[in-house]
Amino acid sequence: MRARSLDVFYSSLIDKSTTRNHLLQIHAHLAALGLRENGFLITKFLNACANVGETRYARQVFDEFPDPYVFLWNAVIRGSAKHNLFDAAVRFYSRMQMARVSPDCFTFPHVLKACGEMLSLRVGKFVHGQIFRRGFHDDVFVQNGLVAMYCKCGEVELARVVFEGLSDRTVVSWTSVISGCSQNGQSMEALRLFSQMRLCSNVRPDWIALVSVLKAYADLEDLNQGKSVHACVIKMGLEVEQDLVVTLTAMYARSGQVGTARSMFDRVECPNLLLWNAMISGYAKHGSPEKALELFKIMIGRKTSMDSITLRSAILAQVHAGSLNEAKWMDDFIREGEYRDDVFVSSALIDMYAKCGSVDSARMVFDRTIRKDVVVWSAMIVGYALHGQGGQALDLFNSMKQTGVRPNDVTFVGLLMACNHSGLAAQGWELFQSMKLYGIEPRHQHYACVVDLLARAGYLSKAYDFIKEMPIEPGVSIWGALLSACKVYRHVALGEYAAEKLFALDPLNTGHYVQLSNLYASVRLWDQVARIRVLMKEKGLTKDLGHSSIEINGKLEAFRAGDRSHPKFKQILEELEDLERRLKDAGYVPQRESVLHDLNSEEVEETLCNHSERIAIAYGLISTASKTTLRITKNLRACVNCHSATKLISKLVDREIVVRDANRFHHFKDGICSCGDYW
């Protein structure tokens, strides 16, 4: 009776223990009373250790027990799995097998969890065999563990086999298989199972299932259905669940509904990392880079921990913002942190600098990157391609091969684009042919680069034959490249054929009609130009208006064609008139006729000197000291007149002028452009 009273007394003390010191005192009492071999109390003691995170002490106590039975093994396996010591949990299970202690239904779920988290499919299958041999194939908790384990290991079909064999499917069963499908990219199957769950069973979905369903709708970009699940979340009173808030925020942000996403984000008192990442990424990808960077700096101010995804999202926002000064700040911040050697962050920084106009800074990041994988090499090659430095891209590719890094499909996109922007048709063609040596199947982007490469080099017939022989159906970018080259070489018949294909594929894209009109204008077919204008009017299409931005003292200033709204417009106009006089004195003669009939240029009512990039240049000249490099971003492709004028302006004012148009970068200096007039 006394022994039973001691068991009850110490059992109560163990249940109330919340600190290591309490447990140490109780264990000392048990030792003094000779109760260290009391299986009931030691089992409770091990579970209490797991609850307060004392797994090491629990293992020590376990190892002191002379002949542990199944409940003790379960306790130490459970404690290890609970605290993410998955390898230890599996080792204990192995020791349990060697000790010839038979596992029970409480052993397997924790072992299966450990296998799933370790992605150890081989051990998981071994445990599955043990489960079958020991007759636990009807135990719903054990079977649910199998479903979850197979899903974690990416074996969704095996998980489905186990699930289909369940006679009693609980909410955990359904949730496990739905989550598994969603997490492994089988969104449609996840939604089908969710529908089956609601129609064919009495099981009510829990918040975990709803998280998976929302993720599936987000992956399928079906915002309307996602909103219906959101309504279901509200009706079930689950809108306070943190994981649901994160998933909903991510869904709305990913779908471009950043306002809705932000309203949900702001309701969370202490957002976790996933929530910060979802919001910053949403802003970065959907046209609000300034808000993304503002949120990122708030995160820094709160000293919130961040990961590689946070930094890459912030870098992407910086790319879209386009400020080189802010790009340098971002680089400095990252260099002081723990992710300075992360290859994905480094490749993102290379891309950021290249797209903010400084390929030299991109190369500095590349050179300091210690572990250069194919992503880093490819990012630098693409950077050179954007700036028309084909020779440097090819040299870097040769260095890449010498180091033993194998190129991937992105590497070849960069190489083909570099050859394309530099007029290296022979080298580009040779590189395309070499892709098969690396086992790389060309994608649509590779074919489009080759068509552009051949056509812009004047090989229009070869480009057309190449299109006809392609193993894939040519898309918009391929026919668009051919049409653009036809305008350059004034090949009307082939251009009309390419335009017909484009109108069929993308009938509401203004650019295709503009390109065809440009082709007609280049050969003075004014009646056809008028016909295209009428056609565009009938379809309700309007040409894109040109606008350019320039960074002055870390601030971006934007200008439209003929813009008169700037506070310094009077000074800008004076500078424009002065530039126009100096251009004329230097012998510059604009191609006025082509401008008047080029639907892709600025408004025809405006004079050539009022194009948006010319206004940006004038503003830059009156706002910066001599010799300062001007960096301009334009939304449209640079027109012939502005390109010619900017070359001469760079010489007249002794400035380097860097212009990023819709296709590439142009570096103007001493009357020469880096593109060699090949764009």
C-alpha positions in Angstrom: 0.0 0.0 0.0 2.9 2.2 0.9 4.5 1.6 -2.5 1.3 2.5 -4.3 1.0 5.7 -2.3 4.6 6.7 -3.3 3.8 6.0 -6.9 0.7 8.3 -6.8 2.6 11.0 -4.8 5.6 11.1 -7.1 3.5 10.7 -10.2 1.6 13.9 -9.1 4.9 15.7 -8.5 6.3 14.7 -11.9 3.1 15.9 -13.6 3.5 19.3 -12.0 7.2 19.7 -12.8 8.0 22.5 -15.3 11.7 23.0 -14.8 14.9 21.0 -15.0 15.6 21.7 -11.3 12.3 20.2 -10.2 13.0 17.1 -12.2 16.5 16.8 -10.8 15.2 17.0 -7.3 12.5 14.4 -8.0 15.0 12.0 -9.6 17.3 12.4 -6.5 14.3 11.5 -4.3 13.5 8.5 -6.5 17.1 7.3 -6.3 17.2 7.7 -2.5 14.0 5.7 -2.1 15.2 3.0 -4.5 12.6 3.9 -7.1 14.9 4.4 -10.1 13.8 1.1 -11.5 10.1 1.8 -11.1 9.0 1.6 -14.7 5.8 3.5 -14.2 7.4 6.5 -12.5 10.5 6.5 -14.9 8.2 6.5 -17.9 6.3 9.5 -16.6 9.7 11.1 -15.7 11.0 10.7 -19.3 7.8 12.2 -20.7 8.1 15.1 -18.3 11.7 15.6 -19.5 10.5 15.7 -23.1 7.9 18.3 -22.2 10.5 20.7 -20.8 13.1 20.0 -23.4 15.5 18.0 -21.3 16.2 15.3 -23.9 19.8 14.7 -22.9 19.0 14.2 -19.3 16.1 11.9 -20.3 18.5 9.7 -22.4 20.9 9.5 -19.4 18.1 8.3 -17.1 16.9 5.9 -19.7 20.4 4.4 -20.2 20.6 3.8 -16.4 17.4 1.7 -16.5 18.5 -2.0 -16.5 15.9 -3.6 -18.7 13.6 -1.0 -20.3 10.2 -2.1 -21.6 8.1 -0.8 -24.4 6.7 2.3 -22.5 10.2 3.5 -21.7 11.3 3.1 -25.3 8.3 5.0 -26.4 8.9 7.8 -24.1 12.5 8.3 -25.2 11.6 8.0 -28.9 8.7 10.4 -28.5 11.0 12.9 -26.7 13.6 12.8 -29.4 11.1 13.2 -32.2 9.3 16.0 -30.4 12.5 18.1 -30.2 13.6 17.4 -33.8 16.2 14.9 -32.8 15.0 12.7 -35.6 18.2 10.8 -36.1 18.3 9.9 -32.3 14.6 8.7 -32.5 15.5 6.3 -35.3 18.6 5.1 -33.5 16.5 4.4 -30.4 14.1 2.4 -32.5 17.0 0.4 -33.9 18.3 -0.3 -30.4 14.8 -1.3 -29.4 14.7 -3.9 -32.2 18.1 -5.3 -31.2 16.9 -5.5 -27.6 14.0 -7.6 -28.9 11.3 -5.3 -27.4 8.2 -5.4 -29.5 7.0 -1.9 -30.5 3.3 -1.0 -30.1 0.9 1.4 -31.7 2.4 4.3 -29.7 5.9 3.6 -31.1 5.4 3.8 -34.8 3.9 7.3 -35.2 6.9 8.9 -33.7 9.4 6.8 -35.6 7.5 7.5 -38.9 7.5 11.2 -38.1 11.3 11.0 -37.7 11.7 9.2 -41.0 9.5 11.7 -42.8 11.4 14.7 -41.4 14.8 13.1 -42.3 13.4 12.2 -45.8 14.6 8.7 -45.1 12.4 6.6 -47.4 14.5 3.5 -47.0 14.1 3.4 -43.2 10.5 4.4 -43.6 9.8 1.4 -45.9 11.5 -0.9 -43.4 9.3 0.4 -40.6 6.3 -0.1 -42.9 7.3 -3.7 -43.2 7.5 -4.0 -39.4 4.0 -2.4 -39.1 2.6 -5.0 -41.5 4.2 -8.0 -39.9 3.1 -7.0 -36.4 -0.5 -6.5 -37.4 -0.9 -2.8 -37.2 -2.2 -2.3 -40.7 -5.7 -1.5 -39.3 -4.5 1.0 -36.7 -5.6 4.4 -37.9 -3.0 6.4 -36.0 -0.2 4.2 -37.3 -1.6 4.3 -40.9 -1.9 8.1 -40.7 1.8 8.2 -39.8 2.6 6.2 -42.9 0.6 8.5 -45.1 2.4 11.5 -43.7 5.8 9.9 -44.0 5.4 8.9 -47.6 4.1 12.4 -48.5 7.1 14.0 -46.7 9.4 11.8 -48.8 7.7 12.8 -52.0 6.1 9.3 -52.5 2.5 10.6 -53.0 1.4 7.5 -54.8 2.5 5.2 -52.0 0.7 7.5 -49.6 -2.4 7.2 -51.7 -2.2 3.4 -51.6 -2.0 3.5 -47.8 -4.9 6.0 -47.6 -7.1 4.0 -49.9 -6.7 1.0 -47.7 -8.0 2.8 -44.6 -11.4 1.7 -43.4 -11.7 4.5 -40.9 -10.5 7.8 -42.3 -10.2 10.5 -39.7 -9.6 14.2 -40.3 -5.9 13.5 -39.8 -6.0 10.9 -42.6 -7.6 13.3 -45.1 -5.5 16.2 -44.1 -2.3 14.2 -44.4 -3.0 13.0 -48.0 -4.4 16.4 -49.1 -1.4 18.2 -47.6 1.0 15.7 -49.3 -0.5 16.3 -52.7 -0.4 20.0 -52.3 3.2 20.1 -51.0 4.3 17.8 -53.9 2.9 19.9 -56.7 -0.3 17.9 -57.2 -2.7 20.8 -56.7 -5.6 19.4 -58.7 -5.4 16.1 -56.9 -5.3 17.9 -53.5 -8.5 19.8 -54.5 -10.2 16.6 -55.8 -9.5 14.9 -52.5 -10.8 17.9 -50.5 -14.0 17.8 -52.5 -14.3 14.1 -52.0 -13.8 14.6 -48.2 -16.6 17.2 -48.0 -19.0 15.2 -50.2 -18.4 11.6 -49.2 -17.6 11.7 -45.5 -18.7 13.3 -42.3 -15.3 14.6 -41.5 -15.1 18.4 -41.0 -11.9 19.9 -42.4 -9.5 21.4 -39.9 -7.2 24.5 -40.4 -4.3 22.3 -41.6 -6.4 21.0 -44.5 -7.6 24.5 -45.3 -3.9 25.7 -45.4 -3.2 23.0 -48.0 -6.3 23.8 -50.1 -5.4 27.5 -50.1 -1.9 26.7 -51.2 -3.3 24.5 -54.0 -5.6 27.4 -55.3 -2.7 29.8 -55.0 -0.5 27.5 -57.1 -3.2 27.2 -59.7 -3.7 31.0 -59.6 -7.4 30.6 -58.9 -8.0 33.6 -56.7 -11.9 33.3 -56.8 -11.9 29.8 -55.4 -9.2 30.9 -52.9 -11.6 33.6 -51.7 -14.4 31.1 -51.3 -12.1 29.0 -49.0 -11.3 32.3 -47.1 -15.0 32.7 -46.5 -15.2 29.2 -45.2 -12.3 30.0 -42.8 -14.2 33.0 -41.5 -17.4 30.9 -41.0 -15.5 28.3 -39.1 -14.0 30.9 -36.8 -10.4 30.0 -37.9 -9.2 33.3 -39.1 -7.0 33.7 -36.0 -4.9 30.6 -36.9 -1.4 31.9 -37.7 -0.7 29.4 -40.5 -4.0 30.3 -42.2 -3.2 34.0 -41.9 0.2 33.4 -43.5 -1.2 31.3 -46.3 -4.0 33.7 -47.0 -1.6 36.6 -47.0 0.7 34.7 -49.4 -2.2 33.8 -51.7 -3.4 37.4 -52.0 0.1 38.8 -52.3 1.0 36.2 -55.0 -2.2 37.0 -56.9 -1.4 40.7 -56.9 -4.0 41.7 -54.3 -1.3 43.3 -52.2 -3.7 45.7 -50.5 -5.8 42.8 -49.1 -2.6 41.0 -48.2 -1.3 44.0 -46.3 -4.5 44.4 -44.4 -4.2 40.8 -43.1 -0.5 41.3 -42.4 -1.2 44.4 -40.3 -3.6 42.5 -38.1 -0.9 40.2 -36.9 0.8 41.6 -33.8 4.1 39.7 -34.2 4.4 38.5 -37.8 6.6 35.4 -38.3 9.2 35.1 -41.0 6.9 33.4 -43.5 4.5 36.3 -43.2 7.2 38.9 -43.7 8.5 37.0 -46.7 5.0 36.6 -48.3 4.4 40.3 -48.0 7.8 41.5 -49.2 7.7 39.1 -52.1 4.2 40.1 -53.0 5.1 43.8 -53.2 8.3 43.0 -55.1 6.6 41.0 -57.8 3.5 43.1 -58.3 4.7 46.6 -59.0 5.3 48.0 -55.5 9.1 47.7 -55.0 9.2 50.8 -52.9 6.7 49.3 -50.4 8.7 46.1 -50.4 11.9 47.9 -49.5 10.1 50.0 -46.9 8.8 46.8 -45.2 12.2 45.2 -45.4 13.7 48.2 -43.6 11.0 48.0 -41.0 12.0 44.4 -40.5 15.6 45.4 -40.1 14.6 48.1 -37.5 12.7 45.5 -35.5 15.8 43.2 -35.6 13.6 40.4 -37.0 15.5 37.3 -38.1 15.5 36.9 -41.9 16.5 34.1 -44.3 17.8 33.8 -47.8 14.2 34.1 -49.2 13.8 37.5 -47.4 17.0 38.9 -48.9 16.3 37.6 -52.4 12.8 39.2 -52.3 14.2 42.5 -51.2 16.9 42.3 -53.9 14.2 41.6 -56.5 12.4 44.8 -55.2 15.6 46.7 -55.6 15.9 45.5 -59.2 12.5 46.8 -60.0 13.2 50.1 -58.1 16.3 50.5 -60.3 18.3 52.8 -57.9 22.0 52.0 -58.1 22.6 53.9 -54.8 20.1 51.8 -53.0 21.5 48.7 -54.7 24.9 49.5 -53.2 23.2 49.9 -49.8 21.6 46.5 -50.2 25.0 45.0 -51.0 26.7 46.6 -48.0 23.9 45.3 -45.7 24.1 41.8 -47.0 27.9 41.7 -46.7 27.7 42.4 -43.0 25.2 39.5 -42.4 25.3 35.7 -42.2 24.1 35.2 -45.8 27.0 37.0 -47.5 28.3 33.7 -48.8 24.9 32.2 -49.8 25.2 31.4 -53.5 21.5 32.2 -54.2 21.9 35.6 -52.6 25.1 36.3 -54.4 23.5 35.4 -57.8 20.6 37.7 -57.0 23.1 40.5 -56.2 24.8 40.0 -59.5 21.5 40.2 -61.3 20.6 43.3 -59.3 23.7 45.2 -60.2 23.5 44.2 -63.8 19.9 45.4 -64.1 20.6 48.6 -62.2 23.2 49.5 -64.8 26.5 48.6 -63.3 28.0 45.4 -64.8 31.3 46.2 -63.2 29.7 46.0 -59.7 28.1 42.8 -60.7 31.5 41.4 -61.6 32.9 42.5 -58.2 30.2 40.4 -56.5 30.9 37.5 -58.8 34.7 37.7 -58.1 34.2 37.7 -54.3 31.8 34.8 -54.3 33.7 31.8 -52.9 31.5 28.9 -54.0 30.5 29.6 -57.6 27.9 27.1 -58.8 26.1 27.2 -62.1 23.6 29.7 -60.9 26.3 32.3 -60.0 28.1 31.7 -63.4 24.9 32.0 -65.3 23.8 35.2 -63.5 27.1 36.9 -64.5 26.8 35.7 -68.1 23.3 37.0 -68.3 24.5 40.3 -66.8 27.1 40.7 -69.6 24.4 39.8 -72.2 22.1 42.6 -70.9 24.9 45.1 -71.5 25.8 43.8 -74.9 29.2 42.6 -73.8 29.2 39.4 -75.8 33.0 38.9 -75.8 33.1 39.0 -72.0 30.2 36.5 -71.7 32.0 34.0 -74.0 35.3 34.4 -72.1 33.4 33.8 -68.8 31.8 30.7 -70.3 35.2 29.3 -71.2 36.4 29.9 -67.7 33.3 28.2 -66.3 34.0 25.1 -68.4 37.7 25.1 -67.2 36.6 25.0 -63.6 34.4 22.0 -64.3 31.0 23.6 -63.7 28.4 22.1 -66.1 26.2 24.7 -67.8 22.4 24.5 -67.6 19.6 25.9 -69.8 19.8 29.4 -68.2 23.5 29.6 -69.0 22.7 29.1 -72.7 19.9 31.6 -72.6 22.5 34.1 -71.4 25.0 33.1 -74.0 22.6 33.2 -76.9 21.3 36.6 -75.7 24.9 37.9 -75.4 25.7 36.8 -79.0 22.4 38.3 -80.2 23.1 41.7 -78.6 26.6 41.7 -80.0 26.0 40.5 -83.5 27.9 37.3 -83.0 25.7 35.2 -85.2 28.3 32.4 -86.0 29.3 32.0 -82.3 25.6 31.9 -81.2 24.7 29.3 -83.8 27.6 27.1 -82.7 26.6 27.5 -79.0 23.0 26.5 -79.8 24.2 23.4 -81.6 26.4 22.5 -78.6 23.5 22.3 -76.2 22.8 18.7 -77.0 26.4 17.8 -75.9 25.3 18.8 -72.4 22.0 16.9 -72.6 20.0 20.2 -72.6 16.8 20.3 -74.5 16.2 23.8 -76.0 13.2 25.6 -74.6 11.1 28.3 -76.4 13.4 31.0 -75.1 16.4 29.4 -76.7 14.6 29.1 -80.1 13.5 32.7 -79.8 17.1 33.9 -79.2 18.3 31.9 -82.2 15.6 33.4 -84.5 16.4 36.9 -83.3 20.2 36.2 -83.7 19.8 35.0 -87.3 17.2 37.5 -88.4 18.9 40.6 -87.0 22.1 39.5 -88.6 20.3 39.6 -92.0 19.8 35.9 -92.4 16.0 36.2 -92.8 15.5 33.1 -95.0 17.6 31.0 -92.7 15.7 32.3 -89.7 12.4 31.4 -91.4 13.6 27.9 -92.3 14.7 27.4 -88.7 11.2 28.3 -87.5 9.6 25.8 -89.9 12.0 23.0 -88.7 11.6 23.6 -84.9 10.2 20.7 -82.9 8.0 23.1 -80.9 5.1 25.4 -82.0 6.6 28.9 -82.5 5.1 31.4 -80.1 4.8 35.2 -79.8 8.5 35.9 -79.0 9.7 33.9 -82.1 7.4 35.6 -84.6 8.0 39.0 -83.0 11.7 38.6 -83.4 11.2 37.8 -87.1 8.9 40.8 -87.6 11.3 43.2 -85.9 14.1 42.1 -88.2 11.9 42.4 -91.3 11.4 46.0 -90.4 15.2 46.5 -90.2 15.8 44.9 -93.6 12.5 46.1 -95.1 11.3 42.6 -96.1 7.6 43.3 -96.4 6.2 39.9 -97.5 7.9 37.9 -94.7 7.1 40.6 -92.2 3.4 40.5 -93.2 3.4 36.7 -92.7 5.0 37.0 -89.2 2.5 39.7 -88.3 -0.4 37.4 -89.3 0.9 34.8 -87.0 1.2 37.3 -84.2 -2.3 38.7 -84.7 -3.6 35.1 -84.4 -1.7 34.3 -81.3 -2.0 37.7 -79.5 -4.6 39.8 -81.2 -4.8 42.6 -78.5 -1.1 43.3 -78.2 -0.5 46.8 -79.5 3.2 46.2 -80.2 2.6 43.8 -83.1 0.5 46.4 -85.0 3.1 49.0 -84.3 5.9 46.8 -85.6 4.0 46.1 -88.9 3.2 49.8 -89.3 7.0 50.6 -88.8 7.7 48.1 -91.5 5.3 49.8 -93.9 6.7 53.2 -93.0 10.2 52.1 -93.7 9.3 51.4 -97.3 7.0 54.5 -97.6 3.7 52.5 -97.9 1.7 55.3 -96.2 -1.7 53.8 -97.2 -0.8 50.6 -95.3 0.3 52.7 -92.4 -3.1 54.4 -92.4 -4.8 51.0 -92.6 -3.0 49.7 -89.5 -3.9 52.9 -87.6 -7.6 52.4 -88.5 -7.4 48.7 -87.5 -5.9 49.6 -84.2 -8.7 52.2 -83.6 -11.3 49.6 -84.5 -9.9 47.2 -81.9 -9.6 49.9 -79.3 -5.8 49.7 -79.1 -3.6 52.6 -78.2 0.2 52.7 -78.5 2.2 52.7 -75.3 3.4 56.2 -74.2 7.1 56.6 -73.6 8.4 57.5 -70.2 11.9 57.6 -68.8 13.3 57.9 -65.3 16.7 59.1 -64.0 18.3 58.7 -60.6 19.5 62.0 -59.1 21.0 61.9 -55.5 19.4 58.6 -54.8 15.9 59.8 -56.0 14.2 58.6 -59.1 12.6 61.3 -61.3 10.2 60.2 -64.1 9.3 62.0 -67.3 6.7 61.4 -70.0 7.1 62.5 -73.6 6.6 66.3 -73.8 6.4 66.4 -70.0 5.9 70.0 -68.7 4.9 69.2 -65.1 8.3 69.2 -63.4 9.0 72.2 -61.1 12.3 72.8 -63.0 10.7 72.6 -66.4 11.8 76.0 -67.4 15.5 75.1 -66.8 15.0 71.7 -68.5 13.5 73.4 -71.6 16.4 75.8 -71.8 18.9 72.9 -71.6 16.9 71.0 -74.3 17.0 74.0 -76.6 20.8 74.5 -76.0 21.4 70.8 -76.7 19.3 71.0 -79.9 21.4 74.0 -81.1 24.6 72.1 -80.3 23.4 69.0 -82.1 22.6 71.0 -85.2 25.9 72.8 -85.1 27.6 69.3 -84.9 25.8 68.2 -88.1 23.1 66.0 -86.5 20.1 65.6 -88.8 17.1 63.6 -87.4 15.1 61.1 -89.5 11.9 63.2 -89.2 10.0 61.2 -91.8 10.4 57.9 -90.0 9.4 59.4 -86.7 6.2 60.9 -88.2 5.1 57.5 -89.3 6.5 55.3 -86.6 3.6 54.3 -84.3 6.0 53.0 -81.7 7.7 56.4 -81.1 6.5 59.2 -78.8 3.5 61.4 -79.7 3.9 62.7 -83.3 2.8 66.1 -82.2 5.9 66.5 -80.0 9.2 67.5 -81.5 12.1 65.1 -81.3 13.8 66.9 -78.5 10.7 66.3 -76.3 11.1 62.5 -76.2 11.1 61.3 -72.6 14.8 60.2 -72.5 15.9 63.5 -74.0 14.0 65.3 -71.2 15.6 63.0 -68.6 19.1 63.7 -70.0 18.5 67.5 -69.9 17.3 67.2 -66.3 20.4 65.1 -65.4 22.7 67.6 -66.9 21.3 70.6 -64.9 21.1 68.5 -61.7 24.6 66.9 -61.5 28.2 68.0 -61.5 30.2 67.6 -64.7 31.6 64.1 -65.5 28.8 62.5 -63.5 27.4 59.4 -65.2 23.7 59.7 -66.1 21.6 56.5 -65.7 18.3 56.5 -67.4 15.6 53.8 -67.7 13.1 53.9 -70.6 10.0 51.7 -70.9 10.1 51.4 -74.7 12.8 50.4 -77.2 15.2 53.3 -78.0 14.2 55.0 -81.2 16.7 55.6 -84.0 16.7 59.3 -83.6 17.2 59.4 -79.8 19.9 56.7 -80.1 21.8 58.8 -82.6 21.3 62.0 -80.7 22.4 60.5 -77.4 25.6 59.2 -78.9 26.5 62.8 -80.0 25.3 64.3 -76.8 27.6 62.1 -74.8 30.5 63.6 -76.8 29.3 67.2 -76.6 28.8 67.2 -72.8 31.7 64.8 -72.1 29.5 62.5 -70.0 28.8 58.7 -69.9 25.1 58.1 -70.4 23.7 54.7 -69.5 20.2 54.0 -70.9 18.2 50.8 -70.2 15.5 50.4 -72.8 12.9 47.6 -73.0 15.5 45.2 -74.4 18.9 46.0 -73.1 21.5 48.5 -71.8 23.2 51.1 -74.0 26.4 52.8 -72.7 27.0 56.0 -74.6 30.4 57.6 -74.3 32.6 59.8 -76.5 30.0 59.6 -79.3 29.9 55.8 -79.4 27.3 53.3 -78.0 28.3 50.0 -76.5 25.8 48.2 -78.8 27.7 49.3 -81.9 24.4 50.5 -83.4 23.3 46.9 -83.3 20.0 46.8 -81.4 
